Amino acid sequence: MKKRQGTIFLITFIFFLSLMPTTFSKASELNFSVNAVIPDNQIDKEKSYFDLKVTPGEKQKLKVKLRNTTDKEIVINPHIQSAKTNKNGVIDYTPNKIKKDDTLKIAMEDVAKVPEEVTVPPQSEKDLTIEVTVPKDKFDGVILGGIYLKEDTSKNKEEDKENDVAIKNEYSYVVALQMRQNDNKVKPMLHMNEVNPETQNARNVIVANIQNSEPMIISKLKIDATVNKKGSKDNLAILKKENLQVAPNSNFNIAVPLEGEKLEAGTYILNMKAESAGKEWQFKKEFSISADKATTMNEKDVTLEKETPTMLYIFLGVAFLIVIAVVIYFIIRRNKRK
């Protein structure tokens, strides 16, 4: 029997821009739970994530309580992660392969440090200490990231393998960590970088890279986009998105689906309007698609009706004529014998 090993991640956000209060979990299936210990320099002590007012060069120790809700000792692996934006327009605090944006001057990984692992005895609590060193240089805006906490299940996996366990559930938490030095307002700024045609999930899309170049969160972002062939007013693709969120100094790729429209070689134009908190940005970008690129992408798109090659029609026609000729030949031959 071929084993299947699935991994289900339950990501609990203590911070999600507005408010998602999190205390110790009551769900019995979770092996551990977390609770941020709010320090004196917390901006809003009603929040259950870290939102700190810091001073240049300051050093601070933050605490997160870890509770082991099982009868076995567990090991938790902490990880500090800068906030990034994923392709769905959601701020991501988990370890990922998203590249760091060029405008990010201060990464959370450089500011906060955690031990590689924390061992928590059965049915007990233990503090995780986060060592914070604020940069000596002054900065406006925010530094945003998260403390990612995941149980080390490597030993359990070996036991599961021996016991022929096919599916193993793994759980993780993220405690958000935000820092600022002052209340100076930062002007929001969005940019549209490169635009390229791609095939995603066997469907053709036009991908635009959107960048937030400032140290502030852009929330409730609304995007309207269209794709046209140059010189034509007909929309080949339309995209409408709302309530997107963009992490400070980050970029993400947003896909405009072609919805079954066949790509042809030529020059195209992507028009996009982005709106957030009364601010509006207008973008327009030309891009080209070669004949080879269009053919390759159309062949991969499962929503397109595939054309039957002309040579196949010719072959079928010739084969049909041959069959008819053979039938006529035998009919004539049989009649002559009579």
C-alpha positions as CSV (number, residue, x, y, z in Angstrom):
1,M,0.0,0.0,0.0
2,K,1.4,3.3,-1.0
3,K,1.5,5.7,1.9
4,R,0.1,9.2,1.6
5,Q,1.4,11.8,3.9
6,G,-0.6,15.0,4.2
7,T,0.1,18.0,6.2
8,I,-2.7,20.3,7.4
9,F,-1.6,23.7,8.7
10,L,-3.8,25.6,11.1
11,I,-2.4,29.2,11.1
12,T,-3.8,31.2,14.0
13,F,-3.2,34.9,13.5
14,I,-3.1,37.0,16.7
15,F,-2.7,40.0,14.5
16,F,-4.7,40.6,11.3
17,L,-4.6,44.3,10.9
18,S,-7.9,45.0,12.6
19,L,-8.5,42.6,15.4
20,M,-8.5,38.8,15.9
21,P,-8.2,38.3,19.6
22,T,-6.4,35.1,20.6
23,T,-6.0,33.5,24.0
24,F,-5.2,30.0,25.0
25,S,-7.0,27.7,22.6
26,K,-9.7,25.4,24.0
27,A,-9.5,23.1,21.0
28,S,-8.5,19.7,22.4
29,E,-6.8,18.6,19.2
30,L,-4.1,21.3,19.5
31,N,-0.9,20.1,21.2
32,F,0.0,23.6,22.3
33,S,-1.3,27.2,22.6
34,V,0.3,30.6,22.8
35,N,-0.3,33.9,24.5
36,A,1.7,37.1,24.0
37,V,2.7,38.8,27.3
38,I,1.9,42.5,26.6
39,P,4.8,44.8,27.7
40,D,4.6,48.4,29.1
41,N,5.5,50.0,25.7
42,Q,2.6,48.4,24.0
43,I,0.7,51.1,22.1
44,D,-2.7,49.6,22.6
45,K,-2.9,47.2,25.6
46,E,-6.2,45.9,24.5
47,K,-4.6,44.3,21.5
48,S,-3.3,40.7,21.9
49,Y,-0.4,41.0,19.5
50,F,2.8,43.0,19.9
51,D,2.4,46.6,18.7
52,L,5.3,48.4,20.2
53,K,6.6,52.0,20.6
54,V,10.4,51.7,20.5
55,T,13.4,54.0,20.7
56,P,16.5,53.9,18.6
57,G,19.2,51.5,20.0
58,E,16.8,50.1,22.6
59,K,17.1,46.5,23.7
60,Q,14.1,44.6,25.0
61,K,13.0,41.1,25.9
62,L,9.5,40.1,24.9
63,K,7.7,37.0,26.2
64,V,5.3,34.6,24.7
65,K,3.7,32.0,27.0
66,L,3.7,28.5,25.5
67,R,1.3,25.9,27.0
68,N,1.6,22.2,26.4
69,T,-1.9,20.7,26.5
70,T,-0.7,17.1,26.2
71,D,0.7,14.4,28.5
72,K,3.9,14.3,26.6
73,E,6.9,16.6,26.3
74,I,6.8,18.7,23.1
75,V,9.4,20.7,21.3
76,I,8.5,24.0,19.6
77,N,10.5,25.6,16.9
78,P,10.2,29.4,16.8
79,H,11.1,31.5,13.7
80,I,11.1,35.2,13.1
81,Q,9.7,36.3,9.7
82,S,9.3,39.7,8.0
83,A,5.8,40.3,6.8
84,K,5.3,39.8,3.1
85,T,2.3,39.8,0.7
86,N,1.2,36.7,-1.0
87,K,-0.4,36.3,-4.4
88,N,-3.9,36.5,-2.9
89,G,-3.3,40.0,-1.6
90,V,-3.0,38.8,2.1
91,I,-0.2,39.7,4.5
92,D,1.8,36.5,5.2
93,Y,3.8,36.1,8.4
94,T,4.8,32.5,7.8
95,P,8.1,31.2,6.4
96,N,7.8,31.3,2.7
97,K,9.7,31.6,-0.6
98,I,8.5,35.2,-1.3
99,K,11.5,37.3,-2.1
100,K,12.3,40.3,0.1
101,D,11.4,43.6,-1.5
102,D,14.3,45.9,-2.5
103,T,12.7,48.8,-0.5
104,L,12.8,46.9,2.8
105,K,15.6,48.6,4.8
106,I,14.9,46.9,8.2
107,A,13.9,43.3,8.2
108,M,12.3,41.8,11.3
109,E,14.8,39.0,11.2
110,D,17.6,41.5,11.9
111,V,15.7,43.1,14.8
112,A,14.3,40.1,16.7
113,K,16.0,36.9,17.7
114,V,14.6,33.6,19.1
115,P,16.2,30.3,20.2
116,E,16.1,27.4,17.8
117,E,13.8,25.4,20.0
118,V,11.8,25.5,23.2
119,T,11.0,22.3,25.2
120,V,7.7,22.4,27.1
121,P,7.0,19.7,29.7
122,P,3.6,17.9,29.8
123,Q,0.6,19.9,30.9
124,S,2.7,23.0,31.7
125,E,3.7,26.4,30.5
126,K,7.0,27.9,29.4
127,D,8.1,31.3,28.3
128,L,9.6,32.0,24.9
129,T,12.0,35.0,25.1
130,I,12.3,37.2,22.0
131,E,15.5,39.4,22.1
132,V,14.7,42.7,20.4
133,T,17.4,45.2,19.3
134,V,16.0,48.3,17.8
135,P,18.1,49.9,15.0
136,K,20.1,52.9,16.1
137,D,19.0,55.0,13.2
138,K,15.6,56.7,13.4
139,F,12.8,55.5,11.1
140,D,9.3,56.5,10.2
141,G,6.5,54.0,9.6
142,V,6.5,50.5,10.9
143,I,8.6,47.4,11.0
144,L,6.2,44.4,10.6
145,G,6.8,40.7,11.1
146,G,5.7,37.7,13.0
147,I,6.9,35.0,15.5
148,Y,6.1,31.7,13.8
149,L,5.7,28.8,16.2
150,K,5.5,25.2,15.0
151,E,5.8,21.9,16.9
152,D,8.8,19.8,16.0
153,T,7.2,16.6,14.9
154,S,10.3,14.9,13.4
155,K,10.4,12.3,16.1
156,N,6.7,11.7,15.8
157,K,7.0,11.2,12.0
158,E,9.5,8.3,12.7
159,E,7.0,6.7,15.1
160,D,4.1,7.3,12.6
161,K,6.2,5.6,9.9
162,E,6.7,2.6,12.1
163,N,3.0,2.5,13.0
164,D,1.9,3.0,9.3
165,V,0.1,6.3,10.0
166,A,-0.9,7.8,6.6
167,I,-2.0,11.3,7.7
168,K,-0.4,13.5,10.3
169,N,-1.9,16.8,11.4
170,E,0.6,19.6,12.2
171,Y,-0.4,22.9,13.8
172,S,1.3,26.2,14.0
173,Y,0.7,29.7,15.3
174,V,1.9,33.2,14.3
175,V,2.1,36.1,16.8
176,A,2.5,39.3,14.9
177,L,5.1,41.8,15.9
178,Q,4.9,45.5,14.9
179,M,7.3,48.3,15.9
180,R,7.3,52.1,15.4
181,Q,9.3,54.9,16.8
182,N,7.0,57.8,16.2
183,D,3.6,58.8,14.9
184,N,4.9,60.6,11.8
185,K,2.5,60.0,8.9
186,V,3.9,58.0,5.9
187,K,2.5,58.8,2.5
188,P,1.2,55.6,0.8
189,M,2.8,54.7,-2.5
190,L,2.0,51.9,-4.9
191,H,3.8,51.0,-8.1
192,M,3.2,48.5,-10.9
193,N,6.4,46.9,-12.1
194,E,6.7,44.2,-14.8
195,V,3.7,42.6,-16.5
196,N,4.0,39.2,-18.0
197,P,1.7,36.4,-19.5
198,E,1.8,33.2,-17.6
199,T,0.1,29.9,-17.2
200,Q,-1.2,29.2,-13.7
201,N,-3.2,26.1,-12.8
202,A,-3.4,25.2,-16.5
203,R,-5.1,28.6,-17.3
204,N,-3.7,31.6,-19.1
205,V,-3.3,34.8,-17.0
206,I,-1.7,38.2,-17.2
207,V,0.4,38.8,-14.1
208,A,1.2,42.3,-12.8
209,N,3.7,42.9,-10.0
210,I,2.3,45.5,-7.5
211,Q,4.7,47.1,-5.0
212,N,4.2,48.9,-1.8
213,S,7.4,50.9,-1.4
214,E,6.7,52.6,1.9
215,P,6.9,51.3,5.5
216,M,3.2,51.2,6.1
217,I,0.3,48.7,5.7
218,I,-2.0,49.4,2.8
219,S,-5.4,47.9,3.7
220,K,-8.8,47.5,2.1
221,L,-7.1,47.8,-1.3
222,K,-9.5,47.7,-4.3
223,I,-8.2,46.8,-7.7
224,D,-9.9,47.1,-11.1
225,A,-7.9,45.9,-14.2
226,T,-8.5,45.2,-17.8
227,V,-6.4,43.7,-20.6
228,N,-6.8,44.8,-24.2
229,K,-5.0,44.2,-27.4
230,K,-3.3,47.4,-28.5
231,G,-5.6,49.3,-30.9
232,S,-8.7,47.5,-29.7
233,K,-11.3,48.6,-27.2
234,D,-12.5,45.0,-26.5
235,N,-11.6,43.7,-23.1
236,L,-9.9,40.3,-23.3
237,A,-9.7,40.1,-19.5
238,I,-11.3,41.9,-16.5
239,L,-10.3,41.7,-12.8
240,K,-12.1,43.2,-9.8
241,K,-10.7,42.6,-6.3
242,E,-11.5,44.2,-3.0
243,N,-10.2,44.1,0.6
244,L,-6.6,43.3,-0.3
245,Q,-3.8,44.0,2.2
246,V,-0.2,44.8,1.4
247,A,2.6,44.5,3.9
248,P,5.0,47.4,4.3
249,N,7.9,47.4,1.7
250,S,6.6,44.4,-0.1
251,N,5.4,43.4,-3.5
252,F,3.1,40.7,-4.9
253,N,1.9,39.3,-8.2
254,I,-1.7,39.7,-9.0
255,A,-3.2,37.6,-11.9
256,V,-5.7,38.8,-14.4
257,P,-7.4,35.6,-15.8
258,L,-8.2,35.5,-19.5
259,E,-11.3,33.3,-18.9
260,G,-11.0,31.1,-22.0
261,E,-9.8,33.9,-24.3
262,K,-7.2,32.6,-26.8
263,L,-3.8,34.5,-26.8
264,E,-2.5,35.8,-30.1
265,A,0.9,37.2,-30.9
266,G,1.0,41.0,-30.6
267,T,1.2,44.0,-28.2
268,Y,-1.3,44.2,-25.3
269,I,-2.1,46.9,-22.7
270,L,-3.0,46.3,-19.0
271,N,-4.9,49.2,-17.4
272,M,-5.3,49.1,-13.6
273,K,-6.8,51.4,-11.0
274,A,-6.0,50.8,-7.4
275,E,-7.7,52.5,-4.5
276,S,-7.1,52.6,-0.7
277,A,-8.2,55.0,2.0
278,G,-9.1,57.7,-0.4
279,K,-5.9,57.4,-2.4
280,E,-6.0,56.3,-6.1
281,W,-3.3,55.1,-8.4
282,Q,-3.7,54.6,-12.2
283,F,-1.4,52.2,-14.0
284,K,-0.9,51.5,-17.7
285,K,1.6,49.0,-19.1
286,E,2.3,47.6,-22.5
287,F,3.6,44.1,-23.0
288,S,4.2,41.8,-26.0
289,I,3.5,38.2,-26.7
290,S,5.4,36.3,-29.3
291,A,3.8,33.7,-31.6
292,D,5.7,30.9,-30.0
293,K,4.8,32.0,-26.5
294,A,1.1,32.4,-27.5
295,T,1.0,28.9,-29.0
296,T,2.7,27.3,-26.0
297,M,0.4,28.9,-23.5
298,N,-2.7,28.1,-25.5
299,E,-1.7,24.5,-25.7
300,K,-1.5,24.4,-21.8
301,D,-4.8,26.2,-21.2
302,V,-7.4,23.6,-20.4
303,T,-10.3,26.1,-20.9
304,L,-9.5,26.5,-24.6
305,E,-11.1,24.3,-27.2
306,K,-8.2,22.6,-29.0
307,E,-8.4,22.9,-32.8
308,T,-8.0,19.7,-34.7
309,P,-5.0,19.9,-37.0
310,T,-5.7,20.4,-40.7
311,M,-3.5,17.4,-41.7
312,L,-5.7,15.2,-39.5
313,Y,-8.8,16.3,-41.5
314,I,-6.9,15.6,-44.8
315,F,-5.8,12.2,-43.5
316,L,-9.4,11.3,-42.4
317,G,-10.8,12.5,-45.8
318,V,-8.3,10.4,-47.8
319,A,-9.0,7.4,-45.6
320,F,-12.7,7.8,-46.2
321,L,-12.3,8.0,-49.9
322,I,-10.1,4.9,-49.9
323,V,-12.7,2.9,-48.0
324,I,-15.4,4.1,-50.4
325,A,-13.3,3.1,-53.4
326,V,-12.6,-0.4,-52.0
327,V,-16.3,-0.9,-51.3
328,I,-17.2,0.2,-54.9
329,Y,-14.5,-2.1,-56.3
330,F,-15.9,-5.2,-54.6
331,I,-19.4,-4.4,-55.6
332,I,-18.5,-4.0,-59.2
333,R,-16.4,-7.2,-59.1
334,R,-19.3,-9.2,-57.5
335,N,-21.7,-7.9,-60.2
336,K,-19.4,-9.0,-63.0
337,R,-19.2,-12.5,-61.6
338,K,-23.0,-12.8,-61.7
